[in-house]
Amino acid sequence: MPLKSQLPRLPDEWYQGNAFVLWTYTMERRQTGWLDDTFHARFREVLLHALVRYSLVAPVYCLMPDHLHWVGIGTKPSSDQRKATAFLRRFLTPHLGPAQWQRQPHDHVLRGEERVRGAFQSACHYVLANPERAGHVAAAAEWPFSGSLIPGYPALSPFAEDFWSRFWMVTNDKLNAGAAKSM
């Protein structure tokens, strides 16, 4: 069987530092059966380790029956999302059961106008609305397999009314602290 072609990638520096990246991991042949509360808990645990290890925050993530999305933002000059995504896939693979990842995740590096608060928040809402658009729930907030992970802030929920004001305050603090350390 011929090998699948590799998705094009930007140079490494696009995924480092203060990069904003939307990641999509799809299951081979759109396999299902792996998503449950146990996998969700494991995903959150491994994602939290990746976020701390590679100096990132994840304002939103959404696990779907045959794929998952997460958005990462680097908080320090040393942040590295390519390493974080490799770490995440490596430590989640044993928990997929017979399902397997497609060879390579898809990424979308957000640029200038996509990083502006309103545009960025719309992109995150789009990720969170996946289960609603797919007909799994009537409202995105009902989906049990989505959320936010900001190290040090376990109570932040992307469905809370004050989430974005709190998120930007916390993230700006983290970004400013990372910038100050690099000087």
C-alpha positions as CSV (number, residue, x, y, z in Angstrom):
1,M,0.0,0.0,0.0
2,P,1.5,3.4,-1.0
3,L,2.3,5.8,1.8
4,K,0.1,8.8,2.2
5,S,1.6,12.1,1.4
6,Q,2.7,14.4,4.1
7,L,0.7,17.6,4.8
8,P,2.7,20.7,4.0
9,R,4.1,22.4,7.1
10,L,5.3,25.9,7.8
11,P,8.8,26.3,9.1
12,D,9.3,25.4,12.8
13,E,9.4,29.0,13.9
14,W,5.7,29.5,13.0
15,Y,4.8,27.0,15.8
16,Q,7.1,28.5,18.4
17,G,7.0,31.5,20.7
18,N,3.6,33.3,20.8
19,A,2.0,31.2,18.0
20,F,-1.7,30.7,17.9
21,V,-2.5,27.3,16.3
22,L,-5.7,25.4,15.8
23,W,-4.9,21.6,15.8
24,T,-7.1,18.9,14.4
25,Y,-6.4,15.2,15.0
26,T,-8.5,12.8,12.9
27,M,-8.8,9.1,13.4
28,E,-7.7,6.8,10.6
29,R,-10.8,5.8,8.5
30,R,-12.8,8.1,10.9
31,Q,-12.8,5.3,13.5
32,T,-15.1,5.8,16.5
33,G,-15.6,4.0,19.8
34,W,-12.7,5.6,21.7
35,L,-14.4,8.7,23.0
36,D,-15.8,8.3,26.6
37,D,-15.4,9.9,30.0
38,T,-12.2,8.0,30.7
39,F,-10.5,9.1,27.5
40,H,-11.7,12.7,28.1
41,A,-10.1,12.6,31.6
42,R,-6.8,11.2,30.1
43,F,-6.9,13.8,27.3
44,R,-7.1,16.6,29.9
45,E,-4.3,15.1,32.0
46,V,-1.9,14.6,29.0
47,L,-2.9,18.0,27.5
48,L,-2.2,19.7,30.8
49,H,1.3,18.1,30.9
50,A,2.0,19.2,27.3
51,L,0.8,22.8,28.1
52,V,3.1,23.1,31.1
53,R,6.1,21.4,29.5
54,Y,5.9,23.5,26.3
55,S,4.6,26.8,27.9
56,L,1.2,26.9,26.2
57,V,-2.5,27.6,27.1
58,A,-5.5,25.9,25.4
59,P,-8.5,28.3,25.5
60,V,-10.7,25.6,23.9
61,Y,-10.7,22.0,22.9
62,C,-13.4,19.7,21.6
63,L,-13.3,15.9,21.3
64,M,-15.7,14.5,18.6
65,P,-16.5,10.8,18.0
66,D,-13.9,10.6,15.1
67,H,-11.6,13.6,15.6
68,L,-10.6,16.2,18.0
69,H,-9.6,19.9,18.0
70,W,-7.6,22.0,20.3
71,V,-6.3,25.6,20.1
72,G,-2.9,26.4,21.5
73,I,-1.3,29.7,22.3
74,G,2.4,30.0,23.2
75,T,3.2,32.0,26.4
76,K,7.0,32.2,26.2
77,P,9.6,32.6,23.5
78,S,10.5,28.9,24.3
79,S,7.0,27.7,23.6
80,D,6.8,24.9,20.9
81,Q,3.5,23.6,19.6
82,R,5.0,21.0,17.2
83,K,6.7,19.4,20.2
84,A,3.5,19.7,22.3
85,T,1.4,18.0,19.7
86,A,3.9,15.2,19.2
87,F,3.9,14.7,23.0
88,L,0.1,14.7,23.2
89,R,-0.3,12.2,20.4
90,R,2.4,9.9,21.8
91,F,0.9,9.7,25.2
92,L,-2.7,9.5,24.1
93,T,-2.2,6.7,21.5
94,P,-2.2,3.8,24.0
95,H,-5.7,5.0,25.1
96,L,-7.4,4.9,21.7
97,G,-8.1,1.2,21.8
98,P,-8.1,-0.2,18.3
99,A,-8.5,3.3,16.8
100,Q,-5.5,5.0,15.4
101,W,-4.6,8.6,14.5
102,Q,-4.2,9.6,10.9
103,R,-0.5,9.9,10.1
104,Q,-0.3,13.6,10.7
105,P,-2.5,16.2,12.4
106,H,-3.8,19.2,10.5
107,D,-2.9,22.6,11.8
108,H,-3.9,26.1,11.1
109,V,-1.5,28.8,12.3
110,L,-3.6,31.9,13.0
111,R,-2.1,35.1,11.6
112,G,-2.5,38.8,12.2
113,E,-6.2,39.4,11.7
114,E,-7.2,36.0,13.0
115,R,-5.5,36.7,16.3
116,V,-7.5,39.9,17.0
117,R,-9.8,39.2,20.0
118,G,-13.2,39.1,18.1
119,A,-11.9,37.0,15.3
120,F,-10.0,34.7,17.6
121,Q,-13.0,34.2,19.9
122,S,-15.2,33.5,16.8
123,A,-12.7,30.7,15.8
124,C,-12.8,29.2,19.3
125,H,-16.6,29.4,19.3
126,Y,-16.6,27.6,15.9
127,V,-14.5,24.8,17.5
128,L,-16.9,24.5,20.4
129,A,-19.9,24.4,18.2
130,N,-18.8,21.3,16.4
131,P,-21.1,18.9,18.3
132,E,-24.0,21.2,17.8
133,R,-23.4,21.4,14.0
134,A,-23.1,17.6,13.9
135,G,-26.4,17.2,15.7
136,H,-25.0,15.5,18.8
137,V,-26.5,18.2,21.1
138,A,-28.9,21.1,20.9
139,A,-26.4,23.5,22.3
140,A,-22.6,23.4,22.4
141,A,-22.4,23.8,26.2
142,E,-24.3,20.4,26.6
143,W,-21.4,18.5,25.0
144,P,-19.5,16.7,27.8
145,F,-16.2,16.5,25.8
146,S,-15.1,20.1,25.4
147,G,-13.6,22.7,27.6
148,S,-10.6,24.8,28.3
149,L,-7.2,24.2,29.9
150,I,-5.2,27.1,31.3
151,P,-2.6,25.8,33.7
152,G,-3.3,27.2,37.2
153,Y,-6.9,28.0,36.4
154,P,-9.0,24.8,36.7
155,A,-12.3,26.6,37.0
156,L,-12.3,28.5,33.7
157,S,-15.0,27.3,31.4
158,P,-15.4,28.5,27.8
159,F,-19.1,28.4,28.3
160,A,-19.1,30.8,31.3
161,E,-20.4,34.3,30.6
162,D,-17.2,36.0,31.8
163,F,-14.8,33.5,30.2
164,W,-13.3,35.7,27.6
165,S,-12.6,38.7,29.9
166,R,-11.0,36.3,32.4
167,F,-9.1,34.4,29.7
168,W,-7.6,37.6,28.2
169,M,-6.6,38.8,31.6
170,V,-4.9,35.5,32.5
171,T,-3.3,35.1,29.1
172,N,-2.0,38.6,29.0
173,D,-0.4,38.1,32.4
174,K,1.2,34.9,31.1
175,L,2.4,36.5,27.9
176,N,3.8,39.5,29.7
177,A,5.6,37.3,32.2
178,G,7.1,35.2,29.4
179,A,8.3,38.4,27.6
180,A,9.8,39.8,30.8
181,K,11.8,36.6,31.4
182,S,13.2,36.6,27.9
183,M,14.7,40.2,28.3
